[in-house]
């Protein structure tokens, strides 16, 4: 541990040197706080550090960040269990919200002062973010920055799965394996915008009281929910949304009605411990039942995959996403959907926030809030956070909570 | 060969005994002509024979058949290369058209004299067919029985793939691997009912003149059409319709745009010779690239299978199909779609018709026409057909063709 700590310090120093130094006197250089992932691994690979503030390039928007979304995908990035990850050190995060501070040449749709939410291909967890304007969307006046951080990725993903990949229509049924998460809650709300849609949700029993009203039928993750669904709906369901992708994928496929669609939108079963276990990772990959197209043909079934980050950043899908966002903002303005915020965390609390999503403790979205100060540590907590929070301001404000639970918005 | 011929005769006699005899004096029993498959295998397993005429059970419709559709699937049935086939001897055929001759108790939607088309779970290739009324549809006055035999299975399959499984919308692109077949021609016509849809078709060069106008871009099956499509549309296509399902499936998947859908609706690559080769069958099955859901997730792709017979007869899909048929008949009445008939064949010519579909020589639909007499044999043909045609009427009428090409409607 000591060895690793020493390495980390050197590494962090090196990063600061690299970003800040070389040529210009560091005093003239604008710096910002950012979460840095020094290498793939456990929580100890995350640090809050100082980093050179980016300036917007052609077509980009520079955002003074207020809130960032924290997603299960960020945990997979930390462990290195995603497909072709960039080389660390890196600043994680795929979405942020804030105020436009400046714009690059040829940037047309935004002005200084605009309240926006944005997708970023990494680098979202920082005080300042630059991203191409095709990934930026203006906020409705009524939408808070906390709501916005719970909106973009989750609602766009839920909407596209239900209406672009699948073709959700009146009278259909949907099974969502993670009903309590941010995507699950968005799915439940979007299903309620279509008449007579039945939502089967699976969630930890601890969340049942909180989310009971959001779905039609709710099952405990630790029961044989496939059988429970079959009891209620022997003919099966029209759409299954699976963010786990593991042994249950085959079972879930068996639940589909003819012409039903199974959508894999995550592979969280690949995450088993705090660090990537290559064995469990490979096991998950191979245990996922490979699908023979001839079997799909015989059974009249559809298997789909959906990854919003890949669609946006690798596959040129920003135009498609923009039109989806327009429709979603209309639904928001009509008060038909409302993002569910689980909790807000200071940048320095990123490890605790990540642990909470790892433990699947959240109901709705986990958010990093740039203006929030860390909640004081309890005596039993380790000193790790003070290390991590080397740049943090002094705790102040609403820190009367005895436990390390963040302020819930 | 002599041995096999002797076996066949015994087998045929046995079938006639079984079906006609036992209990009643055969003189009082109503008989009908039917195509009989005596066992899985080559063309020599097919015979026209006499069979006891069925009577409609509760909820069934009895149809005096005028025309029957012949599909690639019938060839796979003959070879035994389908999933859980019934035990032969059997009468093949999944669709027929004709006039209602009587109805069973509780049958409500049909009357004697109605002109109808119907799906049948085998037993379509006979002079009289009984099938549950849920599988029967009235013909528009203008629709001939030949058109009707080219309509039901192909247009329903094409429509459901494009609009129920996939979600074809304005501006999309579709690649169909068998543009010249009956489903391919139905796909092309249905695509033309949606604004600005690009259809990429693949067909044997021999068919290009005939079908050139039905699609936007036409490729020779013997060229690297995947590359050709990429040249025209580097971003890929939205929907691929594949009735081959073999080595090209993986390549076809690579052609999909993000959120694009690959639909397997047949596995005709499993048919290599006249008889089933277990080796080639197993090879095809295993060579079909199994799909890892995580790969679909990373690439934002959708893999679907569609089998109309399974949907109708194993999965209770008749209600869904009925509403599709209603929409299709509206399109027919609006003259937006029109079935393409390749050729009409006498019942006794079933082997030649099957050979033609095996050789993929057809443009549009092959039809068995109960009222047609066999075209006379050419000197070089074998005597097999005269055996097969033991019940046939004398050739008469439009038999002036020198080659064994049937009358084209």
HADDOCK unambig.tbl for C-alpha pairs under 7 A between the chains (distance, minus, plus):
assign (segid A and resid 165 and name CA) (segid B and resid 259 and name CA) 6.23 0.50 0.50
assign (segid A and resid 258 and name CA) (segid B and resid 311 and name CA) 6.84 0.50 0.50
assign (segid A and resid 258 and name CA) (segid B and resid 315 and name CA) 6.64 0.50 0.50
assign (segid A and resid 259 and name CA) (segid B and resid 165 and name CA) 6.22 0.50 0.50
assign (segid A and resid 264 and name CA) (segid B and resid 293 and name CA) 6.72 0.50 0.50
assign (segid A and resid 264 and name CA) (segid B and resid 297 and name CA) 6.13 0.50 0.50
assign (segid A and resid 265 and name CA) (segid B and resid 297 and name CA) 6.17 0.50 0.50
assign (segid A and resid 290 and name CA) (segid B and resid 290 and name CA) 5.66 0.50 0.50
assign (segid A and resid 290 and name CA) (segid B and resid 291 and name CA) 5.24 0.50 0.50
assign (segid A and resid 290 and name CA) (segid B and resid 292 and name CA) 4.63 0.50 0.50
assign (segid A and resid 290 and name CA) (segid B and resid 293 and name CA) 6.75 0.50 0.50
assign (segid A and resid 291 and name CA) (segid B and resid 290 and name CA) 5.26 0.50 0.50
assign (segid A and resid 291 and name CA) (segid B and resid 291 and name CA) 4.87 0.50 0.50
assign (segid A and resid 291 and name CA) (segid B and resid 292 and name CA) 6.31 0.50 0.50
assign (segid A and resid 292 and name CA) (segid B and resid 290 and name CA) 4.63 0.50 0.50
assign (segid A and resid 292 and name CA) (segid B and resid 291 and name CA) 6.31 0.50 0.50
assign (segid A and resid 293 and name CA) (segid B and resid 264 and name CA) 6.71 0.50 0.50
assign (segid A and resid 293 and name CA) (segid B and resid 290 and name CA) 6.75 0.50 0.50
assign (segid A and resid 293 and name CA) (segid B and resid 305 and name CA) 6.42 0.50 0.50
assign (segid A and resid 296 and name CA) (segid B and resid 304 and name CA) 6.15 0.50 0.50
assign (segid A and resid 296 and name CA) (segid B and resid 305 and name CA) 4.49 0.50 0.50
assign (segid A and resid 297 and name CA) (segid B and resid 264 and name CA) 6.11 0.50 0.50
assign (segid A and resid 297 and name CA) (segid B and resid 265 and name CA) 6.15 0.50 0.50
assign (segid A and resid 297 and name CA) (segid B and resid 305 and name CA) 3.50 0.50 0.50
assign (segid A and resid 297 and name CA) (segid B and resid 306 and name CA) 4.78 0.50 0.50
assign (segid A and resid 297 and name CA) (segid B and resid 307 and name CA) 5.69 0.50 0.50
assign (segid A and resid 298 and name CA) (segid B and resid 305 and name CA) 7.00 0.50 0.50
assign (segid A and resid 298 and name CA) (segid B and resid 307 and name CA) 6.11 0.50 0.50
assign (segid A and resid 298 and name CA) (segid B and resid 310 and name CA) 6.67 0.50 0.50
assign (segid A and resid 300 and name CA) (segid B and resid 305 and name CA) 5.15 0.50 0.50
assign (segid A and resid 300 and name CA) (segid B and resid 306 and name CA) 4.81 0.50 0.50
assign (segid A and resid 300 and name CA) (segid B and resid 307 and name CA) 6.07 0.50 0.50
assign (segid A and resid 300 and name CA) (segid B and resid 311 and name CA) 6.88 0.50 0.50
assign (segid A and resid 301 and name CA) (segid B and resid 304 and name CA) 5.88 0.50 0.50
assign (segid A and resid 301 and name CA) (segid B and resid 305 and name CA) 5.66 0.50 0.50
assign (segid A and resid 302 and name CA) (segid B and resid 303 and name CA) 5.77 0.50 0.50
assign (segid A and resid 302 and name CA) (segid B and resid 304 and name CA) 4.09 0.50 0.50
assign (segid A and resid 302 and name CA) (segid B and resid 305 and name CA) 6.32 0.50 0.50
assign (segid A and resid 303 and name CA) (segid B and resid 302 and name CA) 5.76 0.50 0.50
assign (segid A and resid 303 and name CA) (segid B and resid 303 and name CA) 5.24 0.50 0.50
assign (segid A and resid 303 and name CA) (segid B and resid 304 and name CA) 6.15 0.50 0.50
assign (segid A and resid 304 and name CA) (segid B and resid 296 and name CA) 6.16 0.50 0.50
assign (segid A and resid 304 and name CA) (segid B and resid 301 and name CA) 5.87 0.50 0.50
assign (segid A and resid 304 and name CA) (segid B and resid 302 and name CA) 4.08 0.50 0.50
assign (segid A and resid 304 and name CA) (segid B and resid 303 and name CA) 6.15 0.50 0.50
assign (segid A and resid 305 and name CA) (segid B and resid 293 and name CA) 6.42 0.50 0.50
assign (segid A and resid 305 and name CA) (segid B and resid 296 and name CA) 4.48 0.50 0.50
assign (segid A and resid 305 and name CA) (segid B and resid 297 and name CA) 3.50 0.50 0.50
assign (segid A and resid 305 and name CA) (segid B and resid 300 and name CA) 5.15 0.50 0.50
assign (segid A and resid 305 and name CA) (segid B and resid 301 and name CA) 5.64 0.50 0.50
assign (segid A and resid 305 and name CA) (segid B and resid 302 and name CA) 6.32 0.50 0.50
assign (segid A and resid 306 and name CA) (segid B and resid 297 and name CA) 4.78 0.50 0.50
assign (segid A and resid 306 and name CA) (segid B and resid 300 and name CA) 4.82 0.50 0.50
assign (segid A and resid 307 and name CA) (segid B and resid 297 and name CA) 5.70 0.50 0.50
assign (segid A and resid 307 and name CA) (segid B and resid 298 and name CA) 6.12 0.50 0.50
assign (segid A and resid 307 and name CA) (segid B and resid 300 and name CA) 6.07 0.50 0.50
assign (segid A and resid 310 and name CA) (segid B and resid 298 and name CA) 6.66 0.50 0.50
assign (segid A and resid 311 and name CA) (segid B and resid 258 and name CA) 6.84 0.50 0.50
assign (segid A and resid 311 and name CA) (segid B and resid 300 and name CA) 6.88 0.50 0.50
assign (segid A and resid 315 and name CA) (segid B and resid 258 and name CA) 6.64 0.50 0.50
